Amino acid sequence: MLKIEIVKQPDGAGVLRCTRHDGSVTWQKQTKHAAHFALHDLTHYAIETSLGYRQGFFGLIAAGWDIEDTTGKGKRGALPGEAIEVERMVGLFDSERGAGALWSPEEFNQHAPRALSQEQIRGVRALRSALFQQWFATEAGQTLELTFAPGVGAA
């Protein structure tokens, strides 16, 4: 189990703090494109939770990786294939959001590392939307808290 806290800064950015079941902590404050990263992290959560990934970003953090290791250039070395797949999925959902349009499953799957059903895409979108609403309702200085259990979604 992983406790995720994102503290909202006055500029809309978030400071990400993750506490593992053993009490160890890793955290990160983004400075460049900082407001984007809170939404990016929430998209990770939505994808990893909805699709049941075990070794995406938050799964690796729960397993003891530090945030800086998730670049694939840290002391742990290359990322597992699943983490790369998750990052590509997050990129697609971020691109869809940036385009301001919902892609059909066919359009989405043209670029996805693995095909998702319409129901899976809807599930990710619904959870991400709920998380975004919570984030936008969070006042500066307050914390959005989530709990992550790797692999507990509907793979």
C-alpha positions in Angstrom: 0.0 0.0 0.0 1.3 3.5 -0.9 0.0 6.8 0.5 0.2 9.5 -2.1 0.0 13.2 -1.1 0.1 16.1 -3.6 0.4 19.4 -1.9 -1.0 22.2 -4.0 1.3 25.2 -4.4 0.0 28.8 -5.0 1.0 28.5 -8.7 -1.1 25.4 -9.2 1.9 23.1 -9.0 2.0 20.1 -6.7 4.7 18.7 -4.4 4.4 14.9 -4.7 5.1 12.9 -1.5 4.8 9.1 -1.4 4.9 7.1 1.8 5.4 3.3 1.6 3.9 0.7 3.9 7.3 0.5 5.7 7.2 4.3 6.4 9.9 5.2 3.9 9.3 8.3 1.9 10.2 9.7 -1.5 9.1 13.1 -2.8 9.5 15.5 -5.7 8.9 19.2 -6.3 8.7 20.1 -10.0 9.8 23.5 -11.1 9.6 23.4 -14.9 6.1 22.9 -16.2 5.1 22.3 -12.6 1.3 22.7 -13.0 1.3 20.0 -15.7 2.9 17.4 -13.4 0.1 17.2 -10.8 -2.3 16.3 -13.7 0.3 14.0 -15.1 0.7 12.2 -11.8 -3.1 11.9 -11.4 -3.3 10.4 -14.9 -0.7 7.9 -13.8 -2.9 7.0 -10.8 -6.0 6.7 -12.9 -4.3 4.4 -15.5 -2.4 2.3 -13.0 -5.5 1.9 -10.8 -8.1 1.4 -13.6 -6.0 -1.1 -15.6 -4.4 -2.9 -12.7 -0.8 -2.2 -13.5 1.8 -3.4 -10.9 5.0 -1.9 -12.2 3.9 1.6 -13.4 5.2 4.7 -11.7 3.3 4.3 -8.4 3.9 0.5 -8.4 7.6 1.1 -8.6 7.5 3.7 -5.8 5.5 1.2 -3.7 8.2 -1.4 -4.4 10.9 0.9 -3.0 12.1 2.9 -6.0 12.8 6.6 -5.4 11.1 9.0 -7.7 14.4 10.0 -9.3 15.0 6.3 -10.2 11.9 6.2 -12.3 13.7 8.1 -15.1 15.5 4.8 -15.9 18.8 6.6 -15.3 19.0 6.1 -11.6 20.7 3.5 -9.4 18.0 0.9 -10.3 18.8 1.1 -14.0 16.4 0.6 -16.9 12.7 0.7 -16.3 10.6 -2.5 -16.5 8.7 -2.9 -19.8 5.4 -2.4 -18.0 6.6 1.0 -16.6 7.4 2.1 -20.2 4.0 0.9 -21.4 2.3 2.9 -18.6 4.3 6.0 -19.4 3.2 5.7 -23.1 -0.4 5.3 -22.0 -0.2 8.4 -19.8 1.3 10.3 -22.7 -1.6 9.4 -24.9 -4.2 10.4 -22.3 -2.3 13.7 -21.7 -2.2 14.3 -25.5 -5.9 13.7 -25.7 -6.5 16.1 -22.9 -4.2 18.7 -24.6 -6.1 18.3 -27.9 -9.4 19.0 -26.1 -11.2 16.1 -27.7 -12.1 12.6 -26.8 -10.6 10.1 -29.2 -12.6 7.1 -30.3 -11.2 3.7 -29.2 -9.9 3.2 -32.7 -8.1 6.5 -32.8 -6.7 5.9 -29.3 -5.5 2.4 -30.1 -3.7 3.5 -33.2 -1.0 4.9 -30.9 -1.4 2.8 -27.7 1.2 0.2 -26.7 -1.7 -2.3 -26.3 -5.3 -2.1 -27.3 -7.8 -0.9 -24.7 -11.5 -1.6 -24.9 -14.0 1.3 -24.9 -14.9 0.3 -21.3 -11.3 0.5 -20.2 -10.8 3.9 -21.8 -14.0 5.1 -20.2 -12.9 3.8 -16.8 -9.6 5.7 -17.0 -11.3 8.9 -18.2 -13.9 8.7 -15.5 -11.4 8.2 -12.7 -9.1 10.8 -14.1 -11.9 13.3 -14.4 -12.9 12.7 -10.8 -9.3 13.2 -9.7 -8.9 16.4 -11.7 -12.1 17.8 -10.1 -10.7 17.0 -6.6 -7.4 18.6 -7.6 -9.0 21.8 -9.0 -11.1 22.0 -5.8 -8.0 21.7 -3.6 -6.9 25.1 -2.3 -3.3 26.2 -2.3 -1.5 24.8 0.7 -3.9 21.9 1.0 -3.2 18.3 0.2 -4.9 15.8 -2.1 -4.4 12.3 -0.5 -4.8 9.0 -2.3 -4.0 5.4 -1.5 -2.5 3.1 -4.1 -2.4 -0.7 -4.1 -0.5 -2.1 -7.1 -2.4 -4.5 -9.3 -5.8 -3.9 -7.7 -7.5 -2.6 -10.8 -9.3 -4.6 -13.5 -6.5 -5.7 -15.8 
